[in-house]
Amino acid sequence: MVKCVQSFLLVLVVSAGFSFLAPVHASTLVVMESKVASVKVGQTLDAAAPIVLKAGEGLSLISQDGKIIKLRGPYSGPPITRGAVVASDSKQALAAMLSSRDARTSSVGVFRGVKPAAKPASPWWVDVSSAASSRCAQTGQAVYLWRQDARRSEPVSVLGDKLTWLADTQWKEGEHGLSVMPPKTNLSQAVAMTVRLGEGNSEFSMSWIPAEINDPVVLIAWMREKGCQSQADILLNQATSGGAQRN
């Protein structure tokens, strides 16, 4: 009888140990960049599933905790180690992103008594007042420009690669936002854009993020990787304060 009880307890301990070590469920990875014909940008991959890449092929992936994983062929195996294939806590990931953002801004320094510059209400509004060289937009969604100073009416034109005219209109007095580009569904590569507003020019590279990506952790990591830091900060503020992102 004692031996039976001991055996039963041993089975319970071993089973509990393996249950503790096993992941709750497999995590996923989002494809940010792809040089593989069969894998599309925005596609979701199982982090535990083996991947085979030939020479010249490559993938840039985003994990559920916002880490960027870059694979280059020849390569064979799972994208991340099996021990790391555990579902990420989005709150912890956002908290880590907030901490790194605060550390970055505090290292730059803030002058006391200086009122912070106004920012767009949506992370998807393209700030033409910013000197940043990169912006992010969603595929399949209209592109909205945003200006900080809306006290006067100004002519505005938008040019894409090879100086293709995308918009030529008047930005009315009192309006901070302006829709200048219809939805595009076939864009995945960055596009060089020039916005001519009044007598000034704003030149930047526009990166495209699939509209079906709605995980704030993945979006923030994607924006940061593409250099859209200001937009990532706006989305991070919304995600950590419970505010919904607006297009």
Secondary structure, 3 states (H helix, E strand, C coil): CHHHHHHHHHHHHHHHHHHHHCCCCCCEEEEEEECCCCCCCCCEEECCCCEEECCCCEEEEEECCCCEEEEECCEEECCCCHHHCCCCCHHHHHHHHHHHHHHHHHHHCCCCCCCCCCCCCCCCEEECCCCCCEEEEEECCCEEEECCCCCCCEEEEEECHHHCEEEEEEECCCCCEEEEECCCCCCCCCEEEEEEECCEEEEEEEEEEECCCCCHHHHHHHHHHCCCHHHHHHHHHHHHHCCCCCC
